[in-house]
Amino acid sequence: MRGLVWRRRAQRKFRERQKQKLAESEGRARDLQLALERLKMEKSALETRNALLEKMAGMKPGDRQPPQIDEVTGRVGAPLLYTSHLLSRMAVYSEDE
């Protein structure tokens, strides 16, 4: 009889450990998925910024207008607006020279 009780208790503990491991794995998978999405968004913003800067590098010195966003990517977003802000500040500094 003692052996039966011991085996049941051992099996219950095993099932509890398995559930805990599964919950931890699922939590880690969620964390990794969120990190992946964040990195994809960051990559997209950097690609857009790079395209704008490459377009800006190809401009003639007398050009005052930075390239239009839709000419480069066709997308509009906060990173693009920030990049446009940086490019406009660069234009101000180049005018001072």
C-alpha positions as CSV (number, residue, x, y, z in Angstrom):
1,M,0.0,0.0,0.0
2,R,2.8,2.4,0.8
3,G,4.3,1.9,-2.6
4,L,1.1,2.8,-4.3
5,V,0.8,6.1,-2.3
6,W,4.4,6.9,-3.0
7,R,4.0,6.3,-6.8
8,R,0.8,8.4,-6.9
9,R,2.6,11.2,-5.1
10,A,5.6,11.0,-7.4
11,Q,3.4,11.0,-10.5
12,R,1.5,14.1,-9.2
13,K,4.7,15.9,-8.6
14,F,5.9,15.0,-12.0
15,R,2.7,16.3,-13.6
16,E,3.1,19.6,-11.6
17,R,6.7,20.0,-12.8
18,Q,5.6,19.3,-16.4
19,K,2.9,22.0,-16.1
20,Q,5.4,24.5,-14.6
21,K,7.9,23.8,-17.4
22,L,5.2,24.2,-20.0
23,A,4.0,27.5,-18.5
24,E,7.6,28.8,-18.4
25,S,8.2,27.8,-22.0
26,E,5.0,29.5,-23.2
27,G,6.0,32.7,-21.3
28,R,9.4,32.6,-22.9
29,A,7.9,32.1,-26.3
30,R,5.6,35.1,-25.8
31,D,8.6,37.3,-24.7
32,L,10.6,36.2,-27.7
33,Q,7.7,36.9,-30.1
34,L,7.4,40.4,-28.7
35,A,11.1,41.0,-29.0
36,L,10.9,39.8,-32.6
37,E,8.1,42.2,-33.5
38,R,10.0,45.1,-31.9
39,L,13.1,44.2,-33.8
40,K,11.1,44.0,-37.1
41,M,9.7,47.4,-36.5
42,E,13.1,48.8,-35.7
43,K,14.6,47.2,-38.8
44,S,11.8,48.8,-40.9
45,A,12.4,52.2,-39.4
46,L,16.2,51.9,-40.0
47,E,15.7,50.8,-43.6
48,T,13.5,53.7,-44.2
49,R,15.9,56.1,-42.6
50,N,18.7,54.6,-44.6
51,A,16.8,55.1,-47.9
52,L,16.1,58.7,-47.0
53,L,19.7,59.4,-46.2
54,E,20.9,57.7,-49.4
55,K,18.4,59.8,-51.3
56,M,19.7,62.9,-49.5
57,A,23.3,62.0,-50.2
58,G,22.4,62.0,-53.9
59,M,21.0,65.5,-53.8
60,K,22.9,68.5,-55.3
61,P,24.4,71.0,-52.9
62,G,21.9,73.7,-54.0
63,D,18.8,71.6,-53.4
64,R,16.9,72.7,-50.4
65,Q,14.0,70.3,-50.3
66,P,14.6,66.9,-48.7
67,P,13.2,64.0,-50.8
68,Q,9.5,63.3,-50.4
69,I,8.8,60.3,-48.3
70,D,6.5,58.7,-50.8
71,E,9.2,58.8,-53.5
72,V,11.5,56.6,-51.4
73,T,9.2,54.1,-49.6
74,G,5.6,55.2,-50.0
75,R,5.1,54.9,-46.2
76,V,4.5,57.4,-43.5
77,G,5.2,56.9,-39.9
78,A,6.7,58.4,-36.7
79,P,10.3,57.3,-37.5
80,L,10.0,58.9,-41.0
81,L,8.7,62.1,-39.5
82,Y,11.7,62.1,-37.1
83,T,14.1,61.5,-39.9
84,S,12.5,64.3,-41.9
85,H,13.0,66.5,-38.9
86,L,16.6,65.6,-38.8
87,L,17.1,66.2,-42.5
88,S,15.4,69.6,-42.3
89,R,17.8,70.5,-39.4
90,M,20.7,69.3,-41.6
91,A,19.5,71.7,-44.3
92,V,19.5,74.6,-41.8
93,Y,23.1,73.9,-40.8
94,S,24.2,73.6,-44.5
95,E,22.6,77.0,-45.2
96,D,24.7,78.7,-42.5
97,E,28.0,77.6,-44.1
